[in-house]
């Protein structure tokens, strides 16, 4: 049997044909496919606006800038995430503060966040960046109540969760990253994510002001909106110091194709998760699924006592499990600058035991059975 990775993109002939057509078109970048992708994506998650960007990291960076983050401002996030969720704050000169996770869902703890906020005077923090870790939706409505009470903005890092959803107190099903209870939502189109564009990302928002700011910052801070009859079509203004964080039409074309298949892909991921749960139930711990939430299952994580030994054994069997993630506050850069301000016991215990098993729609029954057997035998 061929090696089994923890994640894998699925590109079919229709995807390839669509990209080839774009390659033969007049626009490889800054053309119609980007806006089409944005419109389709906004409709999919239920937001008013979507802004395609070069990757999710640039989406996080633009979001903190559009929300007014300044040097010295403080933002709370989870330590169990990829470093980009915290790094975006540092790019703008802000300070990152970590709150602990919930031990059963692995999500940023509302109570730990509340305690951290209330331990400081009002105005000490500017925002919160919760992460829909592994594809499980954060209770964004509850975080929104907390944020409003303390005048904080929220960026929902939904990179793991396109297709996931939660039910709010009104009984409405809301897709991850829909931006009803957050100022922006962030998505990733890295190859191991649900929607593979090679690289790429999307920012969602329901604020016209934030949307226009994102558009300006995405493309060098340049606009042609103020052109008058005294100027020709060449005229533009650079109003702010922006960035080149654009997505190409080539990537957007692939994104459109991948987005159309995501509903089926998420169903497939949940079927795979169900088989894992059936096999491991009562034998080992895995991520809890709270009532009213639907996990998009970017990852399937189990906890074991002998994590390193299991990891090495699986690799010997050509099963390439992964660890998600090394707690951000323990990385050398963050240790050096000393941003460890809370009791992070649950995050550190989780890291000592976690291992991510193969999870992707094209994982076959035979491959999954091999994974399960080897985990249980070990």
C-alpha positions as CSV (number, residue, x, y, z in Angstrom):
1,X,0.0,0.0,0.0
2,X,1.2,3.5,-0.8
3,X,2.2,5.9,2.0
4,X,-0.8,7.5,3.8
5,X,-0.3,11.2,4.7
6,X,-2.3,13.1,7.3
7,X,-3.8,15.3,4.7
8,X,-4.0,15.5,0.9
9,X,-5.5,17.6,-1.8
10,X,-7.9,16.1,-4.4
11,X,-7.6,17.6,-7.9
12,X,-9.6,16.0,-10.7
13,X,-9.7,16.4,-14.4
14,X,-12.5,19.0,-14.3
15,X,-10.3,21.1,-12.0
16,X,-7.4,20.8,-14.4
17,X,-9.6,21.6,-17.4
18,X,-10.9,24.8,-15.8
19,X,-7.4,26.0,-14.9
20,X,-6.2,25.3,-18.4
21,X,-9.1,27.5,-19.8
22,X,-8.0,30.3,-17.5
23,X,-4.4,29.9,-18.6
24,X,-5.6,30.4,-22.2
25,X,-7.7,33.4,-21.3
26,X,-6.7,37.1,-21.4
27,X,-6.5,37.4,-17.6
28,X,-4.1,35.4,-15.4
29,X,-4.4,37.8,-12.5
30,X,-6.7,40.8,-11.5
31,X,-9.4,39.4,-13.8
32,X,-13.0,38.2,-13.5
33,X,-12.3,34.8,-11.8
34,X,-11.2,36.5,-8.6
35,X,-14.5,38.4,-8.1
36,X,-16.5,35.3,-9.1
37,X,-14.7,33.3,-6.5
38,X,-15.4,36.0,-3.9
39,X,-19.1,36.2,-4.7
40,X,-19.5,32.4,-4.6
41,X,-17.6,32.1,-1.3
42,X,-19.6,34.9,0.4
43,X,-22.8,33.2,-0.7
44,X,-21.5,29.8,0.6
45,X,-20.7,31.0,4.1
46,X,-23.5,33.6,4.3
47,X,-21.4,36.8,4.6
48,X,-22.0,40.1,2.7
49,X,-18.5,40.4,1.5
50,X,-15.5,38.3,0.7
51,X,-11.9,39.4,-0.2
52,X,-9.6,36.9,-1.8
53,X,-6.0,37.1,-0.7
54,X,-2.7,35.4,-1.4
55,X,-2.9,33.2,1.7
56,X,-4.6,33.1,5.1
57,X,-1.7,34.7,6.8
58,X,-2.1,37.8,4.6
59,X,-5.8,37.7,5.4
60,X,-5.0,37.8,9.1
61,X,-2.5,40.6,8.7
62,X,-5.0,42.7,6.6
63,X,-7.7,42.1,9.1
64,X,-5.8,43.4,12.1
65,X,-4.8,46.4,10.1
66,X,-8.4,47.1,8.9
67,X,-9.6,46.8,12.4
68,X,-7.2,49.5,13.6
69,X,-4.6,47.5,15.5
70,X,-1.6,49.7,16.5
71,X,1.8,49.2,18.0
72,X,1.4,48.1,21.6
73,X,-2.2,47.0,21.3
74,X,-2.9,43.6,23.0
75,X,-4.9,40.7,21.4
76,X,-5.9,37.4,22.9
77,X,-5.7,34.1,21.0
78,X,-5.2,30.4,21.6
79,X,-1.9,28.7,22.0
80,X,-3.1,25.6,20.1
81,X,-3.0,26.9,16.5
82,X,-0.6,27.5,13.7
83,X,1.8,30.4,14.5
84,X,0.1,32.7,11.9
85,X,-2.9,33.3,14.2
86,X,-0.6,35.1,16.6
87,X,2.0,36.4,14.2
88,X,-0.5,38.7,12.5
89,X,-0.6,40.7,15.7
90,X,3.1,41.0,15.8
91,X,3.3,42.2,12.2
92,X,1.3,45.3,13.3
93,X,3.5,45.8,16.4
94,X,0.9,44.4,18.8
95,X,1.3,42.1,21.8
96,X,0.0,38.6,21.8
97,X,-1.6,37.2,25.0
98,X,-2.7,33.6,25.3
99,X,-5.7,32.1,27.1
100,X,-6.1,28.4,27.7
101,X,-8.1,25.9,25.7
102,X,-11.1,23.8,26.7
103,X,-9.7,20.3,27.6
104,X,-12.5,18.4,25.7
105,X,-13.0,20.6,22.5
106,X,-9.5,21.9,22.2
107,X,-11.0,25.4,21.4
108,X,-10.1,28.7,23.0
109,X,-11.7,28.7,26.4
110,X,-14.4,31.3,26.9
111,X,-13.9,31.3,30.6
112,X,-10.1,31.5,30.4
113,X,-10.5,34.4,28.0
114,X,-13.0,36.1,30.3
115,X,-10.7,35.8,33.3
116,X,-7.8,37.2,31.4
117,X,-9.8,40.2,30.2
118,X,-11.3,40.9,33.6
119,X,-7.9,40.7,35.3
120,X,-7.0,44.0,33.5
121,X,-8.5,47.4,33.3
122,X,-11.1,48.1,30.5
123,X,-9.3,49.0,27.3
124,X,-6.2,46.9,28.1
125,X,-7.1,44.5,25.2
126,X,-8.2,45.3,21.7
127,X,-9.3,42.1,20.2
128,X,-9.7,38.3,20.3
129,X,-8.7,35.7,17.6
130,X,-10.5,32.4,18.4
131,X,-9.7,29.5,16.1
132,X,-12.2,26.8,14.8
133,X,-9.6,24.2,15.6
134,X,-9.6,20.9,13.6
135,X,-12.9,22.1,12.0
136,X,-14.9,22.5,15.2
137,X,-16.8,25.8,15.4
138,X,-16.2,28.1,18.3
139,X,-19.3,29.4,20.1
140,X,-19.0,32.7,18.3
141,X,-22.2,34.0,19.8
142,X,-20.8,33.7,23.3
143,X,-17.5,35.2,22.4
144,X,-19.4,38.1,20.7
145,X,-21.3,38.8,24.0
146,X,-18.0,38.9,25.8
147,X,-16.3,41.1,23.2
148,X,-19.2,43.6,23.1
149,X,-19.1,44.0,26.9
150,X,-15.4,44.9,26.7
151,X,-15.4,46.8,23.4
152,X,-13.2,44.3,21.6
153,X,-13.2,43.2,18.0
154,X,-13.1,39.5,16.9
155,X,-11.3,37.8,14.0
156,X,-12.6,34.3,13.6
157,X,-9.8,32.1,12.3
158,X,-11.9,29.6,10.3
159,X,-9.1,28.1,8.2
160,X,-9.9,24.6,9.4
161,X,-13.6,24.9,9.1
162,X,-15.2,25.8,5.7
163,X,-18.5,23.8,5.8
164,X,-18.7,23.7,9.6
165,X,-21.5,25.4,11.3
166,X,-23.1,26.1,14.7
167,X,-26.7,26.9,15.8
168,X,-27.1,30.2,17.7
169,X,-29.6,31.0,20.5
170,X,-32.3,32.0,17.9
171,X,-32.0,28.5,16.4
172,X,-30.3,29.7,13.2
173,X,-27.6,27.6,11.6
174,X,-24.6,29.8,10.9
175,X,-21.6,28.7,8.8
176,X,-18.1,29.1,10.2
177,X,-16.7,32.4,9.1
178,X,-20.0,34.0,8.2
179,X,-19.0,37.1,10.2
180,X,-22.3,37.6,12.0
181,X,-20.6,37.4,15.4
182,X,-17.1,38.4,14.3
183,X,-15.7,41.4,12.5
184,X,-13.9,39.2,9.9
185,X,-13.5,35.5,9.2
186,X,-10.4,34.0,7.7
187,X,-10.0,30.9,5.4
188,X,-7.0,29.1,4.0
189,X,-6.7,27.4,0.6
190,X,-3.4,25.6,1.3
191,X,-3.3,22.1,-0.3
192,X,-4.1,20.2,2.9
193,X,-7.2,22.3,3.6
194,X,-10.7,21.6,2.3
195,X,-10.4,24.0,-0.7
196,X,-7.0,23.7,-2.4
197,X,-5.7,26.5,-4.5
198,X,-2.0,25.8,-4.1
199,X,-1.9,28.8,-1.9
200,X,-4.6,31.4,-1.2
201,X,-7.0,32.7,1.4
202,X,-10.3,34.5,1.9
203,X,-11.5,37.2,4.3
204,X,-15.2,37.5,5.0
205,X,-17.0,40.4,6.6
206,X,-20.4,42.1,6.9
207,X,-19.0,45.6,7.3
208,X,-18.8,47.8,4.2
209,X,-16.2,50.0,6.0
210,X,-13.9,47.0,6.8
211,X,-14.5,45.6,3.3
212,X,-13.3,48.8,1.6
213,X,-10.3,49.0,3.9
214,X,-9.4,45.4,3.0
215,X,-9.6,46.1,-0.7
216,X,-7.3,49.1,-0.4
217,X,-4.7,47.4,1.7
218,X,-4.7,44.2,-0.4
219,X,-3.3,46.0,-3.4
220,X,-0.6,48.5,-2.3
221,X,-3.0,51.0,-0.8
222,X,-3.8,52.1,-4.3
223,X,-7.2,53.1,-5.7
224,X,-8.7,54.6,-8.8
225,X,-12.0,55.5,-7.1
226,X,-11.2,59.2,-7.0
227,X,-10.6,59.6,-10.7
228,X,-12.1,62.8,-12.2
229,X,-12.7,64.1,-15.8
230,X,-9.3,65.8,-15.5
231,X,-7.5,62.5,-15.5
232,X,-7.2,59.6,-17.9
233,X,-7.7,55.9,-17.3
234,X,-4.0,55.7,-16.1
235,X,-4.7,57.7,-13.0
236,X,-4.5,56.2,-9.5
237,X,-3.8,57.2,-6.0
238,X,-1.8,55.5,-3.3
239,X,-3.7,56.5,-0.2
240,X,-2.0,54.2,2.4
241,X,1.0,51.9,2.6
242,X,-0.6,48.6,1.5
243,X,0.6,45.2,0.3
244,X,0.6,43.0,-2.7
245,X,-1.6,40.3,-1.2
246,X,-3.7,39.5,-4.3
247,X,-4.9,36.1,-5.5
248,X,-4.4,35.1,-9.2
249,X,-7.2,34.2,-11.5
250,X,-5.5,30.8,-11.9
251,X,-5.9,30.1,-8.2
252,X,-9.4,31.6,-8.1
253,X,-10.5,29.3,-10.9
254,X,-9.3,26.2,-9.0
255,X,-10.9,27.7,-5.9
256,X,-14.3,27.9,-7.6
257,X,-14.1,24.3,-8.7
258,X,-13.0,23.1,-5.2
259,X,-15.7,25.2,-3.5
260,X,-18.4,23.4,-5.5
261,X,-17.2,20.1,-4.1
262,X,-16.8,21.1,-0.5
263,X,-20.2,20.1,0.8
264,X,-19.6,16.5,-0.4
265,X,-16.1,16.7,0.9
266,X,-17.2,17.7,4.4
267,X,-19.8,14.9,4.4
268,X,-17.0,12.5,3.5
269,X,-14.8,13.8,6.2
270,X,-17.6,13.3,8.8
271,X,-18.1,9.7,7.6
272,X,-14.3,9.1,8.1
273,X,-14.6,10.7,11.6
274,X,-17.5,8.5,12.5
275,X,-15.5,5.4,11.7
276,X,-12.6,6.6,13.8
277,X,-15.0,7.4,16.7
278,X,-16.6,3.9,16.5
279,X,-13.2,2.3,16.5
280,X,-11.6,4.3,19.3
281,X,-14.7,5.0,21.5
282,X,-14.0,4.0,25.1
283,X,-10.3,3.4,24.3
284,X,-8.9,6.8,23.8
285,X,-9.9,10.5,23.9
286,X,-10.8,12.5,20.9
287,X,-12.3,16.0,20.3
288,X,-15.8,16.4,21.8
289,X,-18.7,17.5,19.6
290,X,-20.9,19.9,21.5
291,X,-24.7,19.9,20.7
292,X,-25.7,22.2,17.9
293,X,-22.3,22.2,16.1
294,X,-21.1,20.5,12.9
295,X,-17.4,19.7,12.7
296,X,-15.9,20.3,9.2
297,X,-13.0,17.9,10.2
298,X,-9.9,19.3,8.8
299,X,-8.2,17.1,11.4
300,X,-9.0,14.1,13.5
301,X,-7.0,14.2,16.7
302,X,-6.6,11.5,19.3
303,X,-4.9,11.7,22.7
304,X,-2.5,8.9,23.8
305,X,0.0,8.5,26.6
306,X,2.8,7.3,24.4
307,X,2.5,9.8,21.6
308,X,6.1,9.9,20.3
309,X,6.3,6.1,20.3
310,X,3.0,5.8,18.3
311,X,4.1,8.6,15.9
312,X,7.3,6.7,15.2
313,X,5.6,3.3,14.9
314,X,3.0,4.7,12.4
315,X,5.8,6.2,10.3
316,X,7.4,2.7,10.1
317,X,4.1,1.5,8.7
318,X,4.1,4.4,6.2
319,X,1.3,6.2,8.0
320,X,2.4,9.8,8.2
321,X,0.4,11.2,11.2
322,X,1.1,14.7,12.3
323,X,1.1,16.8,15.5
324,X,-1.1,19.9,15.7
325,X,0.3,22.0,17.2
326,X,3.3,22.9,19.2
327,X,1.8,25.5,21.6
328,X,2.7,28.9,20.2
329,X,3.8,30.3,23.5
330,X,6.5,27.6,23.7
331,X,8.1,28.5,20.4
332,X,11.5,30.2,20.7
333,X,10.4,33.5,19.3
334,X,7.5,33.8,21.8
335,X,9.5,32.5,24.7
336,X,12.1,35.2,23.9
337,X,9.6,38.0,24.0
338,X,7.9,36.5,27.1
339,X,4.3,36.4,26.0
340,X,3.1,33.8,28.5
341,X,0.6,35.5,30.7
342,X,-1.9,32.9,31.7
343,X,-2.3,29.4,33.1
344,X,-2.1,27.2,30.0
345,X,-2.2,23.9,31.7
346,X,-4.8,22.4,29.4
347,X,-3.0,23.5,26.2
348,X,0.3,22.0,27.4
349,X,-1.3,18.7,28.5
350,X,-3.1,18.4,25.2
351,X,0.2,18.9,23.3
352,X,1.9,16.2,25.2
353,X,-0.7,13.7,24.1
354,X,-2.1,14.7,20.7
355,X,-1.6,13.1,17.3
356,X,-3.5,13.8,14.1
357,X,-4.6,10.8,12.1
358,X,-5.1,10.8,8.3
359,X,-8.2,12.8,7.4
360,X,-9.1,13.8,3.8
361,X,-12.0,12.9,1.5
362,X,-10.0,10.6,-0.8
363,X,-8.9,8.4,2.1
364,X,-10.1,5.0,1.2
365,X,-11.8,2.5,3.5
366,X,-8.8,0.2,3.1
367,X,-6.4,2.9,4.0
368,X,-8.4,4.0,7.1
369,X,-8.7,0.4,8.2
370,X,-4.9,0.2,8.1
371,X,-4.6,3.3,10.2
372,X,-7.2,2.0,12.8
373,X,-5.6,-1.4,13.1
374,X,-2.1,0.0,13.6
375,X,-3.2,2.5,16.2
376,X,-5.1,-0.2,18.1
377,X,-2.3,-2.8,17.8
378,X,0.2,-0.4,19.1
